Amino acid sequence: MITIPSDYSDIRLPRQVQLRRMERVIRDELTDLQREVLLAIYYCGKTQAQVAKDRGVSRSTVCRTLHRAEARLRRFLRY
């Protein structure tokens, strides 16, 4: 098992690098629906119910789509 010295326990990429990576993943790796739901909820501040009404789908569809988008983001942003 590898142990990480305490002075290296909080190594992170600079914020601007993290943001650029996230933008690229949102743009290139998410489906159109995943991108739309993710941006509507996190950047426009809409609720799942509002997004569902706008799209004409159930709230559970929006919830499932958001969950899959977040999982995909996590998978592509691991380092």
C-alpha angles and dihedrals in degrees: 000000000000117000120204117219112242093244090060098045095101104045109151137164116254113272094248091054091049091050093049091050091049092049091050093050092047091049100041109024107038125079117246091256093048091049093048094049094044094050094043092053102037103030104028095037096232122153123239089251092054092049091048092051092047092050095040094237134113122275089242089060090053091047092050092046091050091048092052092047091052091048091050091049091051092049094051095041097054114113 
